[in-house]
Amino acid sequence: MADNKSRLTLKRPVTLKVVVTPRWKDEVQKQLQVQTSQIDKQLQEVDMQGQRAIAEIQKQGVALTNPQALKQVESIQNQVNQKKNELQTKKNQMLQQIDRVEMLEVDQEVQQGQLEGFFELEVGDNLVRKLAVEILVRDGIVEEIRGDL
């Protein structure tokens, strides 16, 4: 065994993969649908906040003939539209993810994320192989750990 001078403890990324199962697909689709519903609520909130702010300016600005009031209304409307566009883009991405999950086949492996882990590196170790570690999970249970630990 090597002495402590020829050993390092390092941090590495660990790829998390899942095996597609009907249960996994259901859970992921439900999560994405919840997120989509939350975005819909945010869209409504942004709309209502914009309408309230515009109504307040109209009260204070006496009428929409006031140039300063018109500029404020236009600015608020632009901000509302920009936020709504951002939220709509997020929602569209969620809907695309739902479609992609639907198309996945059972028993297919898909990357779900990255974790971090520590490992021992010694003189003579293959660094590339030590860095290539994956965890395979099926319905929350670790099925396999791949790579050099």
C-alpha positions in Angstrom: 0.0 0.0 0.0 1.2 3.5 -0.8 2.1 5.9 1.9 0.1 9.0 2.6 2.4 11.2 0.5 1.3 9.4 -2.7 -2.4 9.5 -2.0 -5.0 12.3 -2.5 -8.7 12.6 -1.6 -10.4 14.5 -4.5 -14.0 15.4 -5.4 -15.5 14.1 -8.6 -18.8 14.4 -10.5 -20.9 11.3 -10.3 -23.5 10.8 -13.1 -27.0 9.8 -11.9 -28.9 7.7 -14.3 -32.4 6.2 -13.9 -34.0 3.3 -15.5 -37.3 4.4 -17.1 -40.2 2.6 -15.5 -43.9 3.3 -15.7 -43.8 4.6 -12.1 -40.8 6.9 -12.9 -42.6 8.3 -16.0 -45.7 9.0 -13.9 -43.8 10.8 -11.2 -41.8 12.9 -13.6 -44.9 13.8 -15.7 -46.8 14.8 -12.5 -43.9 17.0 -11.3 -43.7 18.7 -14.7 -47.5 19.2 -14.8 -47.4 20.8 -11.3 -44.6 23.1 -12.5 -46.7 24.0 -15.5 -49.7 24.8 -13.3 -47.5 27.0 -11.1 -46.3 28.9 -14.2 -50.0 29.4 -15.3 -50.7 30.9 -11.8 -47.6 33.2 -12.1 -48.9 34.3 -15.5 -52.2 35.3 -14.0 -50.5 37.1 -11.1 -48.3 39.1 -13.4 -51.3 40.1 -15.5 -53.3 41.2 -12.4 -50.3 43.1 -10.9 -49.9 44.9 -14.2 -53.5 45.8 -14.4 -53.5 47.1 -10.8 -50.4 49.2 -11.4 -51.9 50.7 -14.5 -55.2 51.4 -12.7 -53.3 53.2 -9.9 -51.4 55.3 -12.4 -54.7 56.2 -14.2 -56.2 57.3 -10.9 -53.1 59.4 -10.1 -52.5 60.6 -13.6 -56.0 62.1 -13.8 -56.4 60.9 -17.4 -54.4 59.1 -20.1 -53.8 62.4 -21.7 -51.1 63.1 -19.2 -47.8 62.3 -21.1 -46.0 61.1 -18.0 -48.9 58.8 -17.1 -48.9 57.4 -20.6 -45.1 56.7 -20.4 -45.6 54.9 -17.0 -48.5 52.8 -18.4 -46.4 51.9 -21.4 -43.4 51.0 -19.3 -45.5 48.7 -17.0 -47.1 47.1 -20.0 -43.7 46.4 -21.5 -42.5 44.9 -18.2 -45.6 42.7 -17.9 -45.2 41.5 -21.5 -41.6 40.7 -21.0 -42.3 38.7 -17.8 -45.2 36.9 -19.5 -42.9 36.0 -22.5 -40.3 34.5 -20.1 -42.9 32.5 -18.2 -44.5 31.3 -21.5 -41.1 30.1 -22.7 -40.6 28.2 -19.4 -44.0 26.6 -19.8 -43.3 25.6 -23.4 -40.1 24.0 -22.2 -42.0 22.0 -19.6 -44.6 20.9 -22.1 -41.7 19.7 -24.4 -40.2 17.8 -21.5 -43.6 16.1 -20.8 -43.6 15.0 -24.5 -40.0 13.7 -24.3 -40.8 11.7 -21.1 -43.8 10.2 -22.8 -41.7 9.0 -25.7 -39.1 7.3 -23.4 -39.2 3.5 -23.5 -39.4 1.3 -20.4 -36.0 0.0 -19.3 -34.2 2.8 -21.2 -31.5 4.5 -19.2 -31.6 8.3 -19.0 -29.3 10.8 -17.3 -31.2 12.6 -14.5 -28.4 14.7 -13.0 -25.1 14.9 -11.3 -23.9 14.3 -7.8 -20.5 14.8 -6.2 -18.5 12.3 -4.4 -15.0 11.9 -3.0 -12.4 9.4 -4.1 -8.9 8.3 -3.3 -6.2 8.8 -5.9 -2.9 7.1 -5.7 0.2 7.1 -7.8 -0.3 4.7 -10.7 -4.2 5.1 -10.8 -5.9 5.8 -14.1 -7.4 9.3 -13.5 -9.8 9.1 -16.4 -11.3 5.8 -15.2 -11.5 7.1 -11.6 -13.5 10.2 -12.8 -16.0 8.1 -14.9 -18.4 6.9 -12.2 -22.2 6.4 -12.6 -25.0 5.4 -10.3 -27.9 3.6 -11.9 -31.3 3.8 -10.0 -34.6 2.0 -10.7 -37.6 3.4 -8.8 -35.4 5.0 -6.2 -33.3 1.9 -5.5 -29.6 1.8 -6.5 -29.2 -0.9 -9.0 -25.6 -0.5 -10.0 -22.5 1.6 -9.4 -20.4 1.8 -12.5 -16.7 2.8 -12.6 -13.7 2.7 -10.5 -14.5 3.5 -6.9 
